[in-house]
Amino acid sequence: MALPPEEVVTTAVCFHCQQFVEKALKAFLVFHSADFPRTHNLEYLKELCARIDADFTSLDVEPLELYAVEIRYPGDYPIPMVEEAAECLKITEVIREFIEQKLGVSFESV
């Protein structure tokens, strides 16, 4: 059952999308025994993944970057609209399927 737009907590949706993609990229790196620093920077993590598999260059993670830290703390940022949260979910789904294929696993069954 879908919530009405005014009841969707878009900041949480966007944050958790960013977190999922961050952890999925890190899982790929761990799977390949690649070292990486402590970071929330998705572009950097994607670049590290692309050193192992050039197909990663096709991923667009930039729209999720804002939601790593900035949105978690009170400040002067706009609250994401429902459409932005929906876009974050779409991006996350594409990346989930991509990384599942690369690792030969399903995150849904974990």
KOLBA-483081 format. One line per 3 residues: number of its first residue (from 1); their letters; for each residue y, x, z of C-alpha. Coordinates in pm, 1 decimal. Example, Ala and Ser with C-alpha at 12.3 -4.5 7.8 and 13.67 -1.06 7.14 Angstrom:
KOLBA-483081
1) AS) -450.0,1230.0,780.0 ~ -106.0,1367.0,714.0;
//
This chain:
KOLBA-483081
1) MAL) 0.0,0.0,0.0 ~ 335.7,145.8,-103.9 ~ 628.2,138.7,136.1;
4) PPE) 958.5,-10.9,27.5 ~ 1199.9,265.8,-80.7 ~ 1418.0,225.6,229.3;
7) EVV) 1117.2,305.5,451.5 ~ 1005.0,623.9,276.6 ~ 1091.7,936.2,474.3;
10) TTA) 1181.1,1144.3,170.8 ~ 1262.9,1462.4,361.3 ~ 907.6,1469.9,502.1;
13) VCF) 751.9,1396.6,163.4 ~ 946.4,1677.1,-4.0 ~ 878.2,1922.0,279.6;
16) HCQ) 504.2,1857.2,275.0 ~ 493.2,1891.6,-103.4 ~ 659.9,2231.8,-73.4;
19) QFV) 419.1,2330.3,203.5 ~ 114.2,2226.4,3.5 ~ 222.8,2428.2,-299.0;
22) EKA) 306.4,2728.8,-81.0 ~ -36.6,2718.7,84.2 ~ -216.8,2661.5,-246.9;
25) LKA) -47.6,2965.4,-403.9 ~ -135.7,3170.4,-97.2 ~ -496.7,3046.4,-116.9;
28) FLV) -514.8,3176.7,-473.9 ~ -382.3,3513.4,-359.2 ~ -625.6,3530.5,-67.4;
31) FHS) -913.2,3435.0,-298.7 ~ -820.5,3736.6,-513.0 ~ -769.2,3965.1,-211.0;
34) ADF) -403.1,4011.7,-302.0 ~ -156.6,4112.1,-33.4 ~ 162.7,3911.9,10.5;
37) PRT) 443.1,3909.6,266.3 ~ 531.5,3626.2,500.3 ~ 751.7,3411.9,280.8;
40) HNL) 828.3,3054.8,181.3 ~ 961.9,3167.2,-158.7 ~ 752.0,2978.1,-412.9;
43) EYL) 893.5,3163.8,-713.2 ~ 794.2,3496.1,-559.2 ~ 446.5,3370.4,-469.4;
46) KEL) 407.9,3234.8,-823.1 ~ 505.6,3577.3,-962.3 ~ 238.6,3742.2,-747.0;
49) CAR) -16.7,3492.3,-875.7 ~ 97.5,3557.8,-1233.8 ~ 15.4,3927.5,-1189.0;
52) IDA) -344.8,3814.2,-1146.8 ~ -339.6,3529.1,-1399.4 ~ -56.7,3497.7,-1652.6;
55) DFT) -111.8,3121.2,-1677.0 ~ 87.3,3086.5,-1353.8 ~ 407.9,3159.5,-1544.1;
58) SLD) 387.7,2805.4,-1684.7 ~ 421.9,2643.8,-1341.3 ~ 758.1,2500.3,-1238.1;
61) VEP) 793.4,2542.8,-862.0 ~ 1171.6,2573.9,-851.1 ~ 1241.9,2206.2,-770.4;
64) LEL) 1045.7,2245.5,-444.3 ~ 1228.5,2557.4,-320.0 ~ 1500.3,2369.6,-128.4;
67) YAV) 1246.4,2191.6,87.4 ~ 1089.7,2495.1,256.3 ~ 1337.3,2554.9,535.1;
70) EIR) 1677.5,2405.4,463.5 ~ 1567.5,2043.1,480.2 ~ 1381.0,2091.5,807.7;
73) YPG) 1698.2,2148.2,1008.4 ~ 2014.2,1941.3,1041.6 ~ 2280.5,2049.4,799.7;
76) DYP) 2492.7,1973.0,501.8 ~ 2234.1,1886.7,240.8 ~ 2181.5,1555.1,68.8;
79) IPM) 1883.1,1345.9,177.5 ~ 1641.4,1332.6,-118.4 ~ 1628.8,1002.8,-301.3;
82) VEE) 1295.7,825.9,-346.7 ~ 1295.8,942.3,-709.8 ~ 1325.3,1306.0,-596.3;
85) AAE) 1035.2,1261.7,-355.8 ~ 829.9,1104.8,-634.9 ~ 911.6,1402.6,-859.3;
88) CLK) 801.3,1641.9,-584.0 ~ 471.9,1454.7,-563.0 ~ 422.6,1480.8,-940.5;
91) ITE) 490.9,1855.0,-937.6 ~ 254.0,1900.0,-643.5 ~ -23.0,1708.2,-819.9;
94) VIR) 10.5,1922.8,-1134.0 ~ -3.8,2241.6,-928.7 ~ -294.9,2111.9,-718.4;
97) EFI) -500.9,2039.6,-1029.2 ~ -403.3,2374.1,-1184.0 ~ -504.2,2579.3,-879.6;
100) EQK) -820.6,2377.6,-822.1 ~ -924.3,2464.1,-1176.5 ~ -841.0,2831.7,-1125.1;
103) LGV) -1040.0,2847.7,-800.8 ~ -1320.7,2615.5,-909.3 ~ -1273.0,2394.8,-603.0;
106) SFE) -1140.0,2054.4,-507.5 ~ -888.1,2040.3,-225.0 ~ -968.7,1671.5,-183.4;
109) SV) -1320.4,1752.4,-66.2 ~ -1210.2,2012.5,187.4;
//
